[in-house]
Amino acid sequence: MKALHYFGILFVFLLMACSSVNVSSDYEKGTDFNQYKSYAFYKKGIDKVEISDLDKRRILRAIEAEMDAKGFVKSEDPDLLVSIFTKSREKIDVYNNDYYGWYPYYYGYGFYGPGFGYGFGYNNVSRSTEGTLFIDLIDARKKELAWQGIGTGILSSSKNIDQKEERIKEFVGKILVAYPPQQ
């Protein structure tokens, strides 16, 4: 029964870990982010991203929604160019459940005395894909990186399109919450 209890706690912890996105951002100190009012997607950079065109469009729609919500305007003559980059890796976690204890699983005499047996630990192996999404905001006039947001988390292996879109929105939303930075 205790093993079932520990498995339940581990399962809840894994669910929480899977839904999180670790986010960081970087920018040049002293940059005046108030000067940026408009944006456009940097097609040349986005075309190099090695993911499906469907996922690219999902990411770009999510970025567009976040930028629009922040008051930015999509423009032919933008202040910022938005580019993305992705990478992924297979993540393997091994959970060693070394629980060695006395279990009353039989009755009678044995090596350890009356009514007791000895339990052994076991390993659980978990495989997942960890993805990283980089969102680069490039100063269009200087052609320099103004801000970079990075989000890393477990990618959904779900074939459900709605779940995939929600996960992408979660990544983009958590990354862009840090833009513009509070200096």
C-alpha positions as CSV (number, residue, x, y, z in Angstrom):
1,M,0.0,0.0,0.0
2,K,2.9,2.4,0.8
3,A,4.4,1.7,-2.6
4,L,1.1,2.7,-4.2
5,H,1.0,5.9,-2.1
6,Y,4.6,6.8,-3.2
7,F,3.8,6.0,-6.8
8,G,0.8,8.4,-6.6
9,I,3.0,11.2,-5.2
10,L,5.6,10.6,-7.9
11,F,2.9,10.6,-10.6
12,V,1.5,14.0,-9.4
13,F,5.0,15.4,-9.2
14,L,5.7,14.2,-12.8
15,L,2.5,15.8,-14.0
16,M,3.4,19.1,-12.4
17,A,6.9,18.9,-13.9
18,C,5.6,18.2,-17.4
19,S,3.3,21.2,-17.4
20,S,6.1,23.7,-16.4
21,V,8.1,25.7,-18.8
22,N,11.4,27.1,-17.5
23,V,12.0,30.6,-18.9
24,S,14.9,33.0,-19.1
25,S,15.6,36.1,-21.1
26,D,18.6,38.1,-22.1
27,Y,19.1,41.7,-23.4
28,E,21.6,44.5,-23.6
29,K,21.4,46.6,-20.4
30,G,20.5,50.2,-21.1
31,T,18.3,49.4,-24.2
32,D,15.3,51.6,-24.5
33,F,12.5,49.2,-25.2
34,N,9.9,52.0,-25.3
35,Q,11.2,52.8,-28.8
36,Y,9.8,49.6,-30.2
37,K,6.1,49.8,-31.3
38,S,5.9,47.5,-34.4
39,Y,7.1,44.1,-35.5
40,A,7.3,41.7,-38.4
41,F,8.3,38.1,-38.6
42,Y,11.9,37.5,-39.9
43,K,11.1,35.0,-42.6
44,K,14.7,34.3,-43.5
45,G,15.4,33.1,-39.9
46,I,12.1,31.3,-39.4
47,D,12.5,29.3,-42.6
48,K,15.7,27.7,-41.2
49,V,13.8,26.3,-38.2
50,E,13.7,22.5,-38.5
51,I,10.1,21.8,-37.3
52,S,7.0,21.1,-39.3
53,D,5.3,24.0,-41.1
54,L,2.2,23.3,-39.0
55,D,4.1,23.8,-35.7
56,K,5.8,26.9,-37.1
57,R,2.5,28.5,-37.9
58,R,1.2,27.6,-34.4
59,I,4.2,29.2,-32.8
60,L,3.9,32.3,-35.0
61,R,0.1,32.7,-34.3
62,A,0.8,32.4,-30.6
63,I,3.6,35.1,-30.8
64,E,1.3,37.3,-32.9
65,A,-1.4,37.1,-30.3
66,E,1.0,37.9,-27.4
67,M,2.6,40.8,-29.3
68,D,-0.9,42.2,-30.2
69,A,-2.0,41.9,-26.6
70,K,1.0,43.9,-25.5
71,G,0.0,46.7,-27.9
72,F,2.5,46.0,-30.7
73,V,1.4,46.5,-34.3
74,K,2.4,44.2,-37.2
75,S,4.0,46.4,-39.9
76,E,5.8,46.4,-43.3
77,D,8.3,48.8,-41.8
78,P,8.8,47.3,-38.3
79,D,10.9,48.4,-35.3
80,L,11.5,44.7,-34.4
81,L,12.0,41.6,-36.4
82,V,10.8,38.4,-34.7
83,S,12.6,35.2,-35.3
84,I,12.5,31.8,-33.7
85,F,14.8,28.8,-33.2
86,T,14.0,25.4,-31.7
87,K,15.9,22.5,-30.4
88,S,15.0,19.3,-28.7
89,R,16.6,16.3,-27.0
90,E,15.4,13.0,-25.6
91,K,15.4,13.1,-21.8
92,I,15.7,9.9,-19.8
93,D,15.0,9.9,-16.1
94,V,15.7,6.9,-13.9
95,Y,13.9,6.8,-10.6
96,N,15.5,4.4,-8.2
97,N,13.0,3.2,-5.6
98,D,15.4,1.6,-3.1
99,Y,12.9,0.5,-0.5
100,Y,14.4,-2.3,1.5
101,G,12.2,-3.3,4.4
102,W,10.4,-6.0,6.1
103,Y,7.1,-7.1,4.6
104,P,4.8,-9.5,6.4
105,Y,4.0,-11.4,3.2
106,Y,4.0,-14.9,4.4
107,Y,3.4,-16.8,7.6
108,G,5.8,-19.3,9.1
109,Y,9.5,-19.6,9.8
110,G,12.1,-18.5,7.3
111,F,15.6,-17.2,7.3
112,Y,14.6,-13.9,8.9
113,G,12.3,-15.3,11.5
114,P,8.6,-15.9,11.9
115,G,6.1,-14.1,9.7
116,F,8.5,-11.8,7.7
117,G,10.0,-11.5,4.3
118,Y,12.4,-9.1,2.6
119,G,11.4,-6.6,-0.1
120,F,13.7,-5.3,-2.9
121,G,13.8,-2.0,-4.7
122,Y,13.1,-1.3,-8.3
123,N,13.8,1.3,-11.0
124,N,11.4,3.3,-13.1
125,V,12.6,4.7,-16.4
126,S,10.8,7.7,-17.9
127,R,11.5,8.9,-21.5
128,S,10.3,12.3,-22.7
129,T,11.3,14.9,-25.2
130,E,12.5,18.2,-23.8
131,G,12.1,21.1,-26.2
132,T,13.6,24.6,-26.2
133,L,12.0,27.6,-28.0
134,F,14.1,30.7,-28.6
135,I,12.2,33.9,-29.5
136,D,14.6,36.6,-30.8
137,L,13.5,40.2,-31.1
138,I,15.9,41.9,-33.4
139,D,16.2,45.7,-33.8
140,A,15.2,46.2,-37.5
141,R,17.3,49.3,-38.0
142,K,20.5,48.2,-36.3
143,K,20.2,44.5,-37.3
144,E,21.2,43.5,-33.8
145,L,19.5,41.2,-31.3
146,A,17.6,43.4,-28.8
147,W,16.0,40.7,-26.6
148,Q,16.0,36.9,-26.5
149,G,13.6,34.8,-24.6
150,I,14.1,31.1,-24.0
151,G,11.6,28.5,-22.8
152,T,12.4,24.9,-22.0
153,G,10.0,22.2,-21.1
154,I,8.6,18.8,-21.8
155,L,6.9,18.5,-25.2
156,S,3.6,16.8,-25.4
157,S,3.6,13.6,-27.4
158,S,-0.2,13.9,-27.7
159,K,-1.7,13.5,-31.1
160,N,-4.5,15.8,-30.0
161,I,-4.1,19.0,-32.0
162,D,-5.9,21.2,-29.3
163,Q,-3.5,20.0,-26.6
164,K,-0.5,20.6,-28.9
165,E,-1.7,24.2,-29.6
166,E,-2.3,24.8,-25.9
167,R,1.2,23.7,-25.1
168,I,2.7,26.0,-27.7
169,K,0.6,28.9,-26.4
170,E,1.9,28.1,-22.9
171,F,5.5,28.1,-24.1
172,V,5.1,31.4,-26.0
173,G,3.1,33.1,-23.3
174,K,5.5,32.3,-20.5
175,I,8.5,33.4,-22.6
176,L,6.9,36.7,-23.7
177,V,5.7,37.6,-20.2
178,A,9.2,38.8,-19.6
179,Y,9.1,41.3,-22.5
180,P,9.6,44.2,-22.3
181,P,12.0,43.7,-19.4
182,Q,11.6,45.8,-16.3
183,Q,14.9,47.7,-16.0
